[in-house]
């Protein structure tokens, strides 16, 4: 279902859990063709917090993982990510 032409204009049904429908919002654009933009430090803190909540990972694992991702690699240093780990939400 497309709501309107925007970055998060597509709504995708993912299934159900405990009888409740699960949806996500995503882009219909070809992400390969889009320029990568670094996420803000505040947004990265939320990503880090979510990774720690869901996965049994160390801070080192998180830094290694994030450094491989477009939008992080080349935009953030290992030191900056390590600093954010200490400042997480």
Secondary structure, 3 states (H helix, E strand, C coil): CECCCCCCCEEEEEEEECCEEEEEEECCCCHHHCCCCCCCHHHHHHHHHHHHHHCCCCHHHHHHHHCCCECCECCECHHHHHHHHHCCC
